[in-house]
Amino acid sequence: MADLTVSRPTPPAQKATPPSQPAAARGERSRRYRRKQGVTAALTGWGFVAPATVIILGLSIFPALWAFVLSFQSWDGFSQATWVGGQNYADLMSDADFGNAVLNTVGFTLLFVPASVLLGLFLAVALNRRIRWMGFYRTAIFVPFVASAASTGILSTYLFSPQFGLVNNVLRVLGLPQQGWLDDPHQAMIVIAIMSLWGAAAFTTVIYLAALQDVPADLIEAARIDGANRWQTFWRIVWPQLAPVTVFVTIWQTIEAIQLFDLVYTTTKGGPLNSTETIVYFLYDKAFHALQFGYGSAAAYVLFAVTLLTTIGVVLYSRRRGSEAI
């Protein structure tokens, strides 16, 4: 009898699957990929910031380093520079003109900084309310800040000229004695401080106005519910909230006062009788008029040191006051 059993075909042999890669190899490949992506991102970022970096290095850092080296040399801009060490700094300490410039700068700073901070605070409080035409008032106050120093100097000359100035014409009409203003050594710096205040108060007003709008309204409302009047609310609630802003504007305006140059240059040129010659105008005159570039660079670095120490002093004092208040 025939065998009717059907034999099943043998299935083809399957290909052997390669063993999976170890976890260490996969991790290494992932790290290389992330490293490559990081390098690409870094190169892309530097590609964007490189032009600005080159400009900053070329127009600020390199000239500052060169001026520092130049402050130890004697150079007139044409002949070979000679190394004099610290002689320029020693000469500055005994220079009567430099001492006069320092005193003028300190006097201007004492006039300008408190007035600009207090006037800006007063205007900000006055503008921090809802009245008609408030946008116009805020714009009108801020416009002097964006005015150029040349236009401010021309306006100062027009207003305070002893011969044809508007202020003296008003005094003449009122029957009051006319003043020397920019031609009077005792009044010229006061006039410059007033004209500087005209533009600088706009900056402090904007800063204080922004800070006032960030004062929590619930604190003010709670003080009023407790029976505090407007002055008590401002002094006990609002003023402590403005302390960091006050430190900032004080430092900023102090630096601006120490670096006063443009308004002096466009009005008095340091006169009369050097009564308005500031440190910056002194170093400008020595470097670009007397061609004493090393001496002027030394004066510039003395100014830098004074500015740095003033800033550090104000910051430390404000922090100490803040810790005592806490």
C-alpha positions in Angstrom: 0.0 0.0 0.0 1.4 3.3 -1.0 2.5 5.8 1.6 0.2 8.8 1.4 2.1 11.0 3.9 2.9 14.4 2.5 6.2 15.8 3.7 6.2 19.5 4.6 8.7 21.7 2.7 11.6 22.8 4.7 11.4 26.6 5.3 14.3 28.7 4.0 16.9 29.5 6.5 16.4 33.0 8.0 19.2 35.5 7.9 20.9 36.0 11.2 20.1 39.4 12.7 23.2 41.3 13.8 23.6 41.9 17.5 22.4 45.3 18.7 25.1 47.9 19.4 26.2 48.3 22.9 24.7 51.2 24.9 28.1 52.7 25.4 28.5 53.1 21.6 25.1 54.6 21.2 25.8 57.1 24.0 29.2 58.1 22.4 27.5 58.7 19.1 24.8 60.8 20.8 27.4 62.8 22.6 29.3 63.5 19.4 26.1 64.6 17.7 25.3 67.0 20.5 28.8 68.3 20.5 28.6 69.0 16.8 25.3 70.7 17.2 26.7 72.8 20.0 29.7 73.9 17.9 27.4 74.8 15.0 25.2 76.8 17.3 28.2 78.6 18.8 29.6 79.4 15.4 26.3 80.7 14.3 25.9 82.9 17.3 29.4 84.3 17.0 28.7 85.0 13.3 25.9 87.3 14.4 27.8 89.1 17.2 31.2 89.3 15.5 30.6 92.6 13.7 29.4 94.3 16.9 32.3 92.8 18.8 34.8 94.1 16.3 33.3 97.5 16.5 33.4 97.5 20.3 37.0 96.3 20.4 38.1 98.8 17.8 36.3 101.9 19.1 36.3 101.4 22.9 38.6 98.7 24.4 41.6 99.2 22.1 41.6 103.0 22.4 41.2 102.7 26.2 44.2 100.4 26.4 46.2 102.6 24.1 45.4 105.7 26.1 46.5 103.9 29.3 49.9 103.1 27.7 50.0 106.6 26.3 49.5 108.1 29.8 53.0 106.9 30.7 54.5 108.6 27.7 55.2 112.1 26.4 53.9 112.4 22.8 52.8 115.4 20.7 51.2 113.3 18.0 54.0 113.7 15.5 57.4 112.9 17.0 58.6 109.7 18.6 56.9 109.0 21.9 59.1 108.9 25.0 58.5 106.9 28.1 58.2 109.1 31.2 56.6 106.6 33.6 54.3 108.2 36.2 55.6 111.7 35.6 52.3 112.7 33.9 50.3 111.7 36.9 52.7 113.5 39.3 52.5 116.6 37.2 48.7 116.5 37.4 48.8 116.5 41.2 50.7 119.7 41.2 48.9 121.4 38.3 46.9 124.4 39.4 44.7 124.3 36.3 43.8 120.7 36.9 43.0 121.4 40.5 40.7 124.2 39.3 39.0 121.8 36.8 38.4 119.3 39.6 36.9 122.0 41.8 34.6 123.2 39.0 33.5 119.6 38.3 32.8 119.0 41.9 30.8 122.2 42.2 28.8 121.4 39.1 28.1 117.9 40.4 26.9 119.2 43.8 24.5 121.6 41.9 23.4 119.2 39.2 22.8 115.8 40.8 20.5 116.7 43.7 18.5 119.1 41.6 18.1 116.6 38.7 17.0 113.8 41.1 14.6 115.9 43.1 13.1 117.7 40.1 12.6 114.4 38.2 10.9 112.9 41.3 8.6 115.9 41.6 7.6 115.8 37.9 7.1 112.1 38.0 4.7 112.3 41.0 2.9 115.2 39.3 2.5 113.2 36.1 1.5 109.9 37.8 -2.2 110.6 37.7 -5.0 110.5 35.2 -5.7 114.0 33.8 -6.4 115.3 30.4 -3.6 115.7 27.9 -1.3 113.6 30.1 0.4 112.1 27.0 1.2 115.6 25.7 2.7 116.7 29.1 4.9 113.6 29.3 6.1 114.1 25.7 6.8 117.8 26.3 8.9 117.0 29.3 10.9 114.2 27.6 11.7 116.2 24.4 14.6 118.2 26.0 16.4 114.9 26.8 16.7 114.0 23.1 17.8 117.5 22.1 21.5 117.7 21.0 24.1 119.4 23.1 24.7 121.9 20.2 21.1 123.0 20.2 21.1 123.3 24.0 24.2 125.4 23.9 22.7 127.7 21.2 19.6 128.0 23.3 21.7 128.8 26.4 23.6 131.5 24.6 20.3 133.0 23.3 18.7 133.0 26.7 21.6 134.1 28.9 23.7 136.3 26.7 24.5 139.6 28.7 24.1 141.7 25.6 21.0 140.4 23.7 19.8 137.5 25.9 16.1 137.0 26.5 16.5 136.7 30.3 18.2 140.1 30.5 15.6 141.6 28.3 12.9 140.4 30.7 14.8 141.8 33.6 15.1 145.1 31.8 11.4 145.2 31.3 10.7 144.4 34.9 13.2 147.1 36.0 15.5 144.7 37.6 19.3 144.8 37.3 20.8 142.8 34.4 23.3 140.0 35.1 26.5 138.9 33.5 25.3 135.2 33.2 27.8 133.4 30.9 30.3 136.3 31.1 30.3 136.3 34.9 32.8 133.8 36.5 30.4 133.5 39.5 27.3 132.8 37.5 28.5 130.9 34.4 28.6 127.5 36.1 25.1 128.0 37.6 23.8 128.8 34.1 25.4 125.6 32.7 23.9 123.6 35.6 20.4 125.1 34.9 20.7 124.2 31.2 22.0 120.8 31.9 19.1 120.3 34.3 16.6 121.2 31.5 17.5 118.0 29.7 18.6 115.7 32.4 15.4 116.1 34.5 13.5 114.5 31.7 15.5 111.3 32.0 15.0 111.0 35.8 11.3 111.9 35.3 10.8 109.0 32.9 12.7 106.5 35.2 10.7 107.6 38.3 7.4 107.6 36.4 8.0 104.0 35.4 8.9 103.0 39.0 5.9 104.8 40.4 3.6 102.8 38.1 5.1 99.6 39.5 4.3 100.4 43.2 1.7 97.9 44.4 -1.7 99.7 44.5 -2.9 97.5 47.3 -0.2 98.9 49.6 -1.3 102.4 48.9 -5.0 101.5 49.4 -4.2 99.8 52.7 -2.3 102.9 53.9 -5.3 105.1 53.0 -7.7 102.8 54.8 -5.5 103.0 57.9 -5.9 106.8 57.8 -2.5 107.9 56.3 -2.6 111.2 54.4 -0.9 111.7 51.0 2.5 112.8 52.5 2.6 109.8 54.9 1.6 107.4 52.1 4.4 108.7 49.9 7.0 108.8 52.6 6.2 105.4 54.3 5.0 103.4 51.3 6.1 104.9 48.0 9.5 106.2 48.8 10.9 102.9 50.1 9.8 101.3 46.8 11.7 103.9 44.9 15.0 103.4 46.7 16.7 101.2 44.1 15.7 103.6 41.3 17.0 106.5 43.3 20.4 104.8 43.6 20.4 104.1 39.9 19.6 107.7 38.8 22.0 109.2 41.4 24.9 107.1 40.0 23.9 107.8 36.4 23.6 111.6 37.0 26.8 111.7 38.9 28.7 110.0 36.1 27.0 112.4 33.6 28.0 115.4 35.8 31.7 114.3 36.1 31.8 113.9 32.3 30.4 117.3 31.5 31.9 118.6 28.3 29.5 119.2 25.4 27.6 122.1 27.0 30.8 123.8 28.1 32.3 123.4 24.7 29.3 124.9 22.9 28.9 127.9 25.3 31.9 129.2 27.3 34.9 127.1 26.1 35.9 126.8 29.7 35.7 130.5 30.4 35.3 133.1 31.7 38.6 132.9 33.6 38.5 129.1 33.5 35.5 129.2 35.8 33.7 126.5 33.8 36.6 124.4 32.8 35.8 120.8 33.8 38.0 117.8 33.9 36.9 116.5 30.5 37.4 120.0 28.9 40.8 120.2 30.6 42.0 116.9 29.1 40.5 117.9 25.7 42.4 121.1 25.8 45.7 119.5 26.8 45.4 116.7 24.2 44.0 118.4 21.1 45.1 122.1 21.6 48.4 121.8 23.5 49.1 118.4 21.8 50.1 116.8 25.1 48.4 113.5 24.4 50.2 111.6 27.2 49.2 114.3 29.7 45.7 114.3 28.5 45.5 110.5 28.7 46.7 110.7 32.3 43.9 113.1 33.1 41.4 110.8 31.4 42.5 107.9 33.6 42.3 110.0 36.7 38.7 110.8 35.7 38.0 107.1 35.2 39.3 106.3 38.6 37.2 109.1 40.2 34.1 107.9 38.4 34.7 104.2 39.4 35.3 105.1 43.1 32.3 107.4 43.1 30.1 104.6 41.7 31.4 102.0 44.2 31.0 104.4 47.1 27.3 105.2 46.2 26.5 101.5 45.8 28.1 100.5 49.1 26.4 103.4 50.9 23.0 102.5 49.5 23.5 98.8 50.4 24.4 99.7 53.9 21.4 102.0 54.3 19.2 99.2 52.9 20.6 96.6 55.4 20.1 99.0 58.3 16.5 99.6 57.2 15.9 95.9 57.2 
